[in-house]
Amino acid sequence: IQMAIKLEEKDNFVKITKEEIKERLLSSGMEENLAEKLSSVRIFGSRAGESSARLIWLIPRSGLWETSKDILEVWMSIRAHFYNREEWSKEDKVLYSYALKNREVVFSNWGNNLYGPLTNHHYPEETGGLALACHLLGGKRPEIVIGDLRHKKEPGFFKLAEVLNAELLATAFNKKWVQSQMEHGYLGATQFMQIADNLFQWKSVNRGIIPESIWEEMKEIYIEDKYGLNILDWFMHINPFAFQQMLSTFLEAIRKEFWKPNTATREELVRAFASSVVQFGDNLGPYTGGNQGFHRFVESQLKAIGDKQLFASYVSRVTSE
């Protein structure tokens, strides 16, 4: 970083950014020598000895947060520690916010054939969390670019939306993949559940990703059995709580206004979720456990539907858990 800053080049953005940060630090009243040192800091992360940004635990527990600013607050409390020759793991949220201003791209690698940006929840946590911080602190949503390094001889760079669509077509929207996961019983059901969860996590950190059509396709395949695989009976026999959590993910996406389906779809999902709770009990998963806002939403939807028996049975079952 220090070598790059010293290069006398017209478009030396490392140097340009360093000078911009220095000006902000001086304007805040910092003395010259310290502003000079801190303005070149580029390495930020968790405090020494820690790693996770913890968003994979926060985001699904969606009753604990209301807006993306709440997610940012947790991110900043963990990731705003800087490292340089003089300081090691020192927290400075102001300096971190200066370093993230006007960022145009957030880059991440994909070098694994087993998991990717859709199927690994650490991508929305880490890559998505950083992009969210750049957006909210800098006022501009950066482009998320994925470096596909799975094939060493043919690496490529793709926008996040392209990668997620490719993964969906290869996995969650692929009939053969769905069938193969069903052969693995309980674990296969958790894979379906996890993809729905990861879609929710991506949408939580980047409202510009995951269009309505993706939620609709997930609903058609896993709730309405688009491929004729008797997937509902399979869920009920193999892992009814995975099915229930997938439904709760869809409903929480609606409550958070990540997805705005038509009335018929909303009623279909509410009925399916409430019926699952009545039959099997509340799985107390991350979206439902302790989330009073979620349960109030479901109850209000059941009232609007006018199914008094299902409403009474649902309330009785939830309050008895």
C-alpha positions in Angstrom: 0.0 0.0 0.0 2.8 2.4 0.9 4.6 1.7 -2.3 1.4 2.2 -4.4 0.8 5.6 -2.7 4.3 6.8 -3.6 3.8 6.1 -7.3 3.5 9.3 -9.4 0.7 8.3 -11.7 -2.1 10.4 -13.0 -4.8 7.8 -12.1 -3.3 6.6 -8.9 -6.5 6.0 -7.0 -4.8 4.6 -4.0 -3.0 7.9 -3.6 -6.1 9.9 -4.4 -8.2 8.1 -1.8 -5.4 8.5 0.7 -5.4 12.2 0.3 -9.2 12.4 0.4 -9.2 10.5 3.7 -6.4 12.7 5.1 -8.4 15.9 4.3 -11.4 14.5 6.2 -9.2 13.6 9.2 -7.6 17.0 9.3 -11.1 18.6 9.0 -12.2 16.7 12.1 -9.3 18.2 14.1 -6.7 15.5 13.9 -3.1 16.6 13.9 -1.0 16.3 10.7 1.3 13.4 11.5 -1.4 11.1 12.8 -3.7 12.0 9.8 -0.9 11.2 7.5 -0.4 7.7 9.0 -4.0 6.8 9.4 -5.1 8.0 5.9 -3.1 5.1 4.3 -4.7 2.4 6.4 -6.5 -0.2 4.1 -6.7 -3.3 6.2 -9.8 -3.6 8.4 -11.4 -6.6 10.0 -12.5 -8.2 13.3 -10.5 -7.7 16.4 -7.5 -10.0 16.7 -8.4 -13.6 17.5 -11.9 -13.4 15.9 -13.2 -14.0 12.4 -16.9 -14.2 11.8 -19.0 -11.1 11.1 -21.9 -12.9 12.9 -24.4 -11.8 10.3 -25.3 -15.4 9.6 -26.7 -15.5 13.1 -28.3 -12.0 13.1 -30.1 -11.9 9.7 -32.2 -15.0 10.0 -33.2 -13.9 13.5 -35.1 -11.2 11.8 -37.2 -10.2 14.7 -34.1 -8.6 16.2 -33.7 -6.1 13.5 -36.0 -3.8 11.4 -33.8 -2.1 8.8 -30.5 -2.6 7.0 -29.1 0.1 9.3 -29.5 -2.3 12.2 -27.4 -4.9 10.3 -24.8 -2.2 9.6 -24.5 -1.4 13.3 -23.5 -5.0 14.1 -21.1 -5.1 11.1 -19.4 -2.0 12.2 -19.0 -3.2 15.8 -17.1 -6.2 14.5 -15.3 -5.2 11.3 -14.0 -1.7 12.1 -10.7 -2.7 13.6 -7.6 -1.6 11.6 -4.2 -3.1 11.2 -0.9 -1.4 10.3 2.7 -1.3 11.5 2.0 0.9 14.5 -1.4 -0.3 15.5 -2.8 -3.9 15.6 -6.5 -4.5 15.9 -7.5 -1.0 16.9 -11.2 0.0 16.5 -11.9 3.2 14.6 -15.4 3.3 13.0 -14.9 6.8 11.7 -11.7 5.9 9.8 -13.4 2.7 8.5 -16.4 4.8 7.2 -14.0 7.1 5.4 -12.2 4.1 3.8 -15.5 2.8 2.4 -16.8 6.0 0.8 -17.2 6.1 -3.0 -16.4 2.4 -3.4 -17.7 1.2 -6.8 -16.9 -2.5 -6.6 -16.9 -5.2 -3.9 -14.9 -8.3 -5.1 -15.0 -11.9 -3.9 -13.6 -15.2 -5.2 -15.4 -18.4 -6.0 -13.0 -21.3 -6.1 -15.1 -24.2 -4.8 -17.2 -26.7 -6.8 -19.2 -27.8 -3.8 -20.5 -24.4 -2.6 -20.9 -21.0 -4.2 -22.3 -17.5 -3.5 -25.9 -18.9 -3.4 -25.3 -22.1 -1.5 -22.8 -20.8 1.1 -24.2 -18.4 3.6 -20.8 -16.8 4.3 -21.1 -15.0 0.9 -24.1 -12.8 1.9 -22.5 -12.4 5.3 -19.1 -11.3 4.3 -19.3 -10.0 0.7 -22.9 -8.8 1.2 -22.1 -7.3 4.5 -19.2 -5.3 3.1 -21.3 -4.1 0.1 -24.0 -3.0 2.5 -21.5 -1.0 4.6 -20.1 0.7 1.4 -23.7 1.5 0.4 -25.0 2.9 3.6 -21.7 4.7 4.6 -20.8 5.9 1.2 -24.2 6.6 -0.3 -23.7 4.5 -3.4 -24.4 0.8 -3.8 -21.3 -0.9 -5.2 -21.4 -3.6 -7.9 -20.6 -7.0 -6.4 -18.3 -8.9 -8.7 -17.4 -12.6 -8.3 -14.1 -14.0 -9.5 -14.8 -17.5 -10.8 -11.6 -19.4 -10.1 -13.0 -22.9 -10.2 -11.3 -23.6 -13.5 -7.7 -22.4 -13.3 -7.2 -22.2 -17.1 -10.5 -20.3 -17.7 -11.0 -17.9 -14.8 -13.8 -15.3 -15.2 -15.4 -12.3 -13.6 -19.2 -12.0 -13.3 -21.7 -9.8 -11.7 -23.4 -11.2 -8.6 -26.8 -11.5 -10.3 -25.3 -13.6 -13.1 -23.7 -16.0 -10.6 -26.8 -16.4 -8.5 -28.9 -17.1 -11.5 -26.4 -19.6 -12.8 -26.4 -21.4 -9.4 -30.2 -21.4 -9.2 -30.5 -22.9 -12.6 -27.9 -25.6 -11.7 -29.4 -26.3 -8.2 -32.7 -25.1 -6.8 -34.4 -24.7 -10.2 -33.0 -27.9 -11.7 -35.4 -30.8 -11.5 -32.6 -33.4 -11.6 -30.8 -31.6 -8.7 -34.0 -31.5 -6.7 -34.5 -35.2 -7.3 -30.9 -36.0 -6.3 -31.3 -34.1 -3.0 -34.6 -35.9 -2.3 -32.6 -39.1 -2.4 -30.6 -37.9 0.6 -33.7 -37.6 2.8 -33.4 -35.3 5.8 -30.2 -33.6 4.6 -31.7 -33.0 1.2 -34.6 -31.2 2.8 -32.2 -28.9 4.7 -30.5 -28.0 1.5 -33.8 -26.7 0.0 -34.4 -24.8 3.3 -30.9 -23.4 3.3 -31.2 -22.0 -0.2 -34.4 -20.1 0.7 -32.5 -18.8 3.8 -29.5 -17.6 1.7 -31.9 -15.8 -0.7 -33.3 -14.0 2.3 -29.9 -13.1 3.6 -28.8 -11.7 0.2 -31.9 -9.6 0.0 -31.3 -8.3 3.5 -27.9 -6.9 2.6 -28.7 -5.9 -1.0 -32.2 -4.9 -1.9 -31.2 -4.6 -5.5 -30.7 -8.4 -5.8 -33.2 -11.3 -5.9 -36.1 -10.2 -8.1 -39.7 -11.2 -7.5 -39.5 -14.0 -10.1 -37.0 -16.0 -8.0 -39.3 -16.1 -5.0 -42.2 -17.1 -7.3 -40.2 -19.9 -8.9 -39.1 -21.2 -5.4 -42.8 -21.2 -4.4 -43.9 -23.1 -7.5 -41.2 -25.8 -7.2 -41.2 -26.4 -3.4 -44.8 -25.5 -2.4 -46.8 -26.2 -5.5 -44.8 -29.2 -6.7 -44.1 -27.8 -10.2 -42.1 -30.8 -11.2 -44.6 -33.4 -10.0 -42.2 -35.0 -7.5 -44.8 -35.4 -4.7 -42.4 -33.1 -2.8 -45.0 -32.0 -0.2 -45.6 -35.6 0.9 -41.9 -36.2 0.9 -41.3 -33.1 3.1 -44.1 -34.3 5.5 -42.5 -37.7 5.8 -38.8 -36.8 5.8 -38.4 -33.4 7.4 -41.6 -31.4 8.0 -39.7 -28.8 10.0 -37.5 -28.0 7.0 -40.6 -27.3 5.0 -42.0 -25.2 7.8 -38.9 -23.1 8.0 -38.9 -22.6 4.2 -42.4 -21.3 4.5 -41.5 -19.0 7.4 -38.6 -17.7 5.3 -41.0 -16.8 2.5 -43.5 -15.2 4.9 -40.8 -13.2 6.6 -39.6 -12.0 3.2 -43.2 -10.8 2.6 -43.4 -9.1 6.0 -40.1 -7.3 5.4 -41.4 -6.3 1.9 -38.6 -8.2 0.2 -41.3 -9.9 -1.8 -44.7 -8.5 -2.7 -46.8 -11.5 -4.1 -50.4 -11.3 -5.0 -53.1 -12.0 -2.5 -53.7 -15.6 -3.5 -50.0 -16.5 -3.1 -49.8 -14.8 0.3 -52.9 -16.7 1.5 -51.6 -19.9 0.2 -48.3 -19.6 2.1 -50.0 -18.4 5.3 -52.4 -21.4 5.2 -49.6 -23.8 4.6 -47.5 -22.4 7.4 -50.3 -22.2 9.9 -51.4 -25.8 9.1 -47.8 -27.0 9.5 -47.6 -25.4 12.9 -50.9 -26.9 14.0 -49.9 -30.4 12.8 -46.3 -30.5 13.9 -45.8 -27.6 16.3 -43.7 -24.5 15.9 -40.1 -25.5 15.1 -38.9 -22.3 16.8 -36.5 -21.7 14.0 -34.6 -18.4 13.6 -37.5 -16.7 11.7 -40.2 -17.7 14.2 -38.6 -18.3 17.6 -39.3 -15.2 19.7 -40.3 -13.2 16.7 -43.5 -11.6 17.9 -43.7 -9.4 14.8 -43.8 -12.5 12.6 -46.5 -14.2 14.6 -48.6 -11.1 14.6 -48.2 -10.9 10.9 -49.4 -14.5 10.4 -52.3 -14.0 12.8 -53.4 -10.8 10.9 -53.3 -12.6 7.6 -55.3 -15.5 9.0 -57.9 -13.1 10.2 -58.0 -11.5 6.8 -58.6 -14.9 5.2 -61.5 -15.5 7.5 -60.5 -19.1 8.5 -61.6 -18.9 12.2 -60.8 -22.5 13.0 -57.3 -22.4 11.5 -56.7 -19.1 13.3 -57.8 -20.5 16.7 -55.8 -23.7 16.3 -52.6 -21.7 15.2 -52.8 -19.3 18.1 -53.4 -22.2 20.6 -50.5 -24.2 19.3 -48.0 -21.2 19.2 -48.9 -20.0 22.7 -48.5 -23.6 24.1 -45.0 -24.1 22.8 
